[in-house]
């Protein structure tokens, strides 16, 4: 099992005033949504001395792991001629620009300019923006906020209890965070988008309790006899009652649980979404599963199965985004009772973008829909 690290990189100029930092139109339009930790990749993706380029809120950032094992991140732009530092190399834990060899330390300070020889006083004082980094739950997280971090990264539910196994999936989605988290929380679409793979239409009524808190939308379903995906003889041979919950946590995280009995068996899908550009999102999905003595066997085929199901969501969300573009991105959605969870998600995210709007009040609603 992958070792989960929990160390934080301390960078002295990681947080600066907004006017001192490079931003983008997307960043400026996102309000308080930027004041969170966002996943930049799995820990195993960041090798010592190998720069990795990422884009978050349309801001290019370069990451690299230092010799002490910690990860640093600075703006992926040399102050000299704007060359991408991610295409350079590392020397002594510093990044060297591939164009003229300007050398930057983990705080974004230029420490050497080869063309200036020994004259260090000629080095400009202006730093490249540096970012706060932490490494938890098998992921490298970057703080994108305008202020110093005041919260921890979202706690990915890595199941360390006996019998559970887990793995990550990294998926680029051609759509925005709000519509994606709604898709991940949406049950009615599963009988169409995932027909024959995840759930088939049965013409049964489903009752759900939907609760909006100050920073989450929690949905629990009354469907103990429901079934999903693969053969129930494998998943639930004892015919234990199934508990199904779909939860959204601000600003960009979803957790979907299917558990049987008192977690004797289970399947948990947890996704954290990193906004790349307005209609481009990188999703890191943690798949946890427990099926008794069949767990190792199911683990052999589960990555193929989950990749197939997620790709179906990629395809439908691509169609969705393309049609939004045709209609000039006017999201004039018409909702029914089963869309209560989507409306609540939108209200929380919209308030984060415009905090002056009325604060969404806690509410609990019971809804019914058919699948």
BELHU-V821768 format. One record per residue. N is the residue number from 1. RES is the residue in three letters. PHI is phi in whole degrees, 0 to 359 (NA if undefined). Layout:
<<N:RES:PHI> <N:RES:PHI>>
//
This chain:
<<1:UNK:NA> <2:UNK:298> <3:UNK:285> <4:UNK:268> <5:UNK:268> <6:UNK:212> <7:UNK:244> <8:UNK:240> <9:UNK:272> <10:UNK:263> <11:UNK:238> <12:UNK:295> <13:UNK:248> <14:UNK:296> <15:UNK:242> <16:UNK:234> <17:UNK:295> <18:UNK:305> <19:UNK:290> <20:UNK:267> <21:UNK:250> <22:UNK:287> <23:UNK:232> <24:UNK:222> <25:UNK:300> <26:UNK:296> <27:UNK:299> <28:UNK:295> <29:UNK:275> <30:UNK:264> <31:UNK:55> <32:UNK:283> <33:UNK:297> <34:UNK:282> <35:UNK:275> <36:UNK:213> <37:UNK:276> <38:UNK:234> <39:UNK:289> <40:UNK:258> <41:UNK:158> <42:UNK:287> <43:UNK:306> <44:UNK:291> <45:UNK:285> <46:UNK:258> <47:UNK:265> <48:UNK:303> <49:UNK:79> <50:UNK:247> <51:UNK:297> <52:UNK:233> <53:UNK:269> <54:UNK:222> <55:UNK:236> <56:UNK:224> <57:UNK:54> <58:UNK:64> <59:UNK:247> <60:UNK:283> <61:UNK:228> <62:UNK:248> <63:UNK:244> <64:UNK:206> <65:UNK:269> <66:UNK:272> <67:UNK:295> <68:UNK:277> <69:UNK:96> <70:UNK:277> <71:UNK:250> <72:UNK:244> <73:UNK:212> <74:UNK:222> <75:UNK:301> <76:UNK:275> <77:UNK:202> <78:UNK:287> <79:UNK:293> <80:UNK:284> <81:UNK:229> <82:UNK:64> <83:UNK:290> <84:UNK:285> <85:UNK:294> <86:UNK:294> <87:UNK:268> <88:UNK:268> <89:UNK:224> <90:UNK:253> <91:UNK:223> <92:UNK:53> <93:UNK:68> <94:UNK:249> <95:UNK:264> <96:UNK:247> <97:UNK:296> <98:UNK:285> <99:UNK:271> <100:UNK:233> <101:UNK:82> <102:UNK:301> <103:UNK:244> <104:UNK:241> <105:UNK:275> <106:UNK:298> <107:UNK:270> <108:UNK:87> <109:UNK:275> <110:UNK:288> <111:UNK:245> <112:UNK:200> <113:UNK:232> <114:UNK:307> <115:UNK:290> <116:UNK:263> <117:UNK:57> <118:UNK:278> <119:UNK:274> <120:UNK:296> <121:UNK:293> <122:UNK:275> <123:UNK:288> <124:UNK:300> <125:UNK:279> <126:UNK:296> <127:UNK:271> <128:UNK:276> <129:UNK:305> <130:UNK:246> <131:UNK:234> <132:UNK:286> <133:UNK:233> <134:UNK:222> <135:UNK:234> <136:UNK:214> <137:UNK:57> <138:UNK:79> <139:UNK:234> <140:UNK:261> <141:UNK:247> <142:UNK:237> <143:UNK:274> <144:UNK:260> <145:UNK:287> <146:UNK:279> <147:UNK:240> <148:UNK:294> <149:UNK:303> <150:UNK:236> <151:UNK:204> <152:UNK:267> <153:UNK:299> <154:UNK:302> <155:UNK:280> <156:UNK:292> <157:UNK:280> <158:UNK:287> <159:UNK:275> <160:UNK:270> <161:UNK:296> <162:UNK:301> <163:UNK:99> <164:UNK:268> <165:UNK:233> <166:UNK:205> <167:UNK:203> <168:UNK:256> <169:UNK:232> <170:UNK:246> <171:UNK:226> <172:UNK:281> <173:UNK:245> <174:UNK:273> <175:UNK:198> <176:UNK:267> <177:UNK:299> <178:UNK:301> <179:UNK:292> <180:UNK:289> <181:UNK:295> <182:UNK:294> <183:UNK:299> <184:UNK:294> <185:UNK:265> <186:UNK:269> <187:UNK:272> <188:UNK:306> <189:UNK:290> <190:UNK:295> <191:UNK:281> <192:UNK:248> <193:UNK:291> <194:UNK:247> <195:UNK:304> <196:UNK:84> <197:UNK:245> <198:UNK:236> <199:UNK:203> <200:UNK:251> <201:UNK:294> <202:UNK:236> <203:UNK:58> <204:UNK:238> <205:UNK:275> <206:UNK:239> <207:UNK:254> <208:UNK:225> <209:UNK:258> <210:UNK:245> <211:UNK:236> <212:UNK:254> <213:UNK:255> <214:UNK:291> <215:UNK:215> <216:UNK:203> <217:UNK:230> <218:UNK:244> <219:UNK:235> <220:UNK:237> <221:UNK:249> <222:UNK:261> <223:UNK:212> <224:UNK:298> <225:UNK:258> <226:UNK:287> <227:UNK:219> <228:UNK:227> <229:UNK:51> <230:UNK:297> <231:UNK:306> <232:UNK:291> <233:UNK:295> <234:UNK:267> <235:UNK:288> <236:UNK:218> <237:UNK:297> <238:UNK:274> <239:UNK:55> <240:UNK:289> <241:UNK:295> <242:UNK:264> <243:UNK:252> <244:UNK:238> <245:UNK:228> <246:UNK:238> <247:UNK:234> <248:UNK:245> <249:UNK:234> <250:UNK:304> <251:UNK:261> <252:UNK:206> <253:UNK:236> <254:UNK:230> <255:UNK:222> <256:UNK:244> <257:UNK:245> <258:UNK:236> <259:UNK:235> <260:UNK:241> <261:UNK:63> <262:UNK:267> <263:UNK:58> <264:UNK:295> <265:UNK:220> <266:UNK:184> <267:UNK:213> <268:UNK:236> <269:UNK:241> <270:UNK:238> <271:UNK:237> <272:UNK:241> <273:UNK:254> <274:UNK:250> <275:UNK:290> <276:UNK:265> <277:UNK:223> <278:UNK:310> <279:UNK:234> <280:UNK:213> <281:UNK:224> <282:UNK:259> <283:UNK:247> <284:UNK:253> <285:UNK:249> <286:UNK:262> <287:UNK:255> <288:UNK:243> <289:UNK:208> <290:UNK:208> <291:UNK:223> <292:UNK:64> <293:UNK:292> <294:UNK:274> <295:UNK:306> <296:UNK:298> <297:UNK:292> <298:UNK:296> <299:UNK:299> <300:UNK:290> <301:UNK:257> <302:UNK:296> <303:UNK:301> <304:UNK:296> <305:UNK:296> <306:UNK:292> <307:UNK:296> <308:UNK:298> <309:UNK:295> <310:UNK:295> <311:UNK:297> <312:UNK:297> <313:UNK:291> <314:UNK:303> <315:UNK:295> <316:UNK:289> <317:UNK:288> <318:UNK:292> <319:UNK:299> <320:UNK:300> <321:UNK:294> <322:UNK:297> <323:UNK:286> <324:UNK:301> <325:UNK:296> <326:UNK:299> <327:UNK:258> <328:UNK:58> <329:UNK:59> <330:UNK:274> <331:UNK:270> <332:UNK:272> <333:UNK:282> <334:UNK:250> <335:UNK:247> <336:UNK:242> <337:UNK:302> <338:UNK:289> <339:UNK:268> <340:UNK:305> <341:UNK:297> <342:UNK:291> <343:UNK:299> <344:UNK:291> <345:UNK:299> <346:UNK:300> <347:UNK:296> <348:UNK:291> <349:UNK:290> <350:UNK:294> <351:UNK:293> <352:UNK:294> <353:UNK:288> <354:UNK:232> <355:UNK:301> <356:UNK:288> <357:UNK:293> <358:UNK:300> <359:UNK:293> <360:UNK:299> <361:UNK:276> <362:UNK:302> <363:UNK:206> <364:UNK:232> <365:UNK:223> <366:UNK:258> <367:UNK:234> <368:UNK:225> <369:UNK:212> <370:UNK:244> <371:UNK:228>>
//
